[in-house]
Amino acid sequence: MLPLVLYAKDEQEHSIRDAIESLAEQFQLSDEERKELLPSGQQTTFDNRVGWARTYLKKAGLIEYTRRGYFRVTPRGLSVVNSPPQRINLAFLSNFPEFLEFRTRRNVQTQDDSVLSDGGVTRSLMQDTTPEEVIEDEHQKLRENLAGDLLATVKKCSPAFFERLVIDLLLKMGYGGTRRDAGRAIGRSGDGGIDGVINEDRLGLDAVYVQAKRWDNGTVGRPEIQKFVGALQGQRARKGIFITTSTFSKDAHDYASRIDTRVTLIDGEQLAQFMIDFNVGVSVMAVYELKKIDSDYFNEV
């Protein structure tokens, strides 16, 4: 936030886009750092942080919005620039009553609820992450916990149920055509797993050979993948999916990446993530929407 105020100290009108580019150069960000996305994949992390820095500075009265996407420093902001602190963080902005009102007006909390620090500032005000980052970080934690519980539940399922689970997942992902077709193609029980062929699309233009192993423990090594590739060649198949509830060894991954036949390895963690993404074995408990102002709506003709 301090570099953003310093950027605007010339008292001229600046666009947020120019400010983002200038700060990125000042911080000597690499292309990879510039392209880093929030977990949602909807916005870059740096753009999000500069955007919230502008919002916080505006709420504290250090800058003002002049028009859509533009801002300039205020007299209060200039006074800060003339005697700049080592850094501007949320604790510093809490010295301004307008910012405190902005942060506290949504909830009137008791001292126990807000967990006051020695300086009287709530811990939430001491955070240096943006609201989107806090939400997405907590969402990721909940997702990781759900994936762990989901995988533990899958490992306790019978082989027959695991067969149906894989069919459900592949159908949700767009494979197999109809459930009846998928049921015929996959379902030959083996040693705790399933083997079969499933259509890649509803027209059956290509086929995918599938093998799945429901293992409670252990690692699927290169020999298992070699056997699978041999089965693919015997079927003249070009594509294969190997699904396990455990993990694959490094040798297994290296081997699969070097062969001409396209083999996708899905371990237990990825299986659980796919089940969450495609709503297999999970249900929606709550939905939260993040909204922003529709600037086009307020454009007067």
Residue, then its C-alpha position, 0 to 999 in steps of 0.5 A: m500500500l505504501p508504494l501505491v501511495l508513493y506512486a500517486k504522490d505527484e497529485q495527478e490522476h492515475s489508472i489502476r492498470d498503469a499503477i499495477e504495471s509500475l509496481a510490478e516493475q518496481f518489485q521486479l516481478s518475474d513473468e511467472e509471478r505476474k501470471e500467478l493466479l488465485p486458487s479460483g483461477q479468475q484473477t492474478t494474485f498481484d492484480n488482486r492485491v493491488g486492487w485491494a490496496r487501492t480499496y483500503l487506501k480509499k477507505a482510509g481517505l489517502i486516495e480518492y476515485t476520480r472516475r472508473g478505474y482511476f484515482r489520485v492522492t488526497p491531502r491526507g495521503l500527501s501528509v502520509v507521503n511527506s512523513p512516510p512510515q516504514r510500511i502501510n498495513l491494516a494496523f496503520l490504516s486503523n488509525f483513521p476512523e473512516f477505515l475502522e468504520f469500514r472494517t467494523r460496521r458489518n459486525v458489532q463484536t464483543q472483545d471476546d469475539s474480536v480477539l483484541s491484540d495489545g494495541g486494541v486492533t483485532r487480529s483480522l486487521m493485522q492480516d496482510t492477505t486480501p479478503e479473496e485470498v482469505i476466503e479461497d485459503e479457507h475453502q481450500k482447507l475445507r476441500e482438502n479435508l473433504a478429499g481426505d475423508l472421501l478417499a478414506t471412505v472409498k477405501k472401505c467400499s467393496p470392489a463391486f461398489f468401487e466399480r460403480l463409483v468409477i463408472d459414475l465418475l467417468l460418466k460425469m466426466g463425459y466418458g462412456g456414452t450411456r450408463r448402460d454402455a458403461g456398465r457393459a464395458i466396465g465391471r469384470s471384477g478382479d483382485g479388488g479392482i476393475d478392468g474394461v474398455i469405455n468409449e471416449d465419447r458418445l459416438g464411440l469414435d475412440a476407446v479408452y482402456v481402464q484399469a482400477k485398483r482399490w488398494d488400502n495401502g502400498t504404491v503402484g510401481r512400474p511393473e503394474i504400469q508395464k502390465f497395463v501397457g501390455a494389455l493396451q497393446g494387446q487390445r490395439a488401444r492407444k489410450g488408457i486410464f489407470i486409477t488407484t486409491s493409493t499412489f504411484s511410484k516415481d518410476a511408474h510416472d517416469y515410465a508412463s511419461r516416456i512411452d508412446t501410448r498415452v496413459t493417464l495415472i490417477d492416484g487416490e488424491q486426484l480421484a478424490q478431487f475429481m469426485i468433488d469436482f464432478n459431484v460424485g459421492v458428495s453433496v452441496m452443503a452451502v453456496y456463497e456468491l462473490k459479487k462486484i459492482d456492474s459498472d456497465y449498469f451505471n453508465e448513463v447514456 
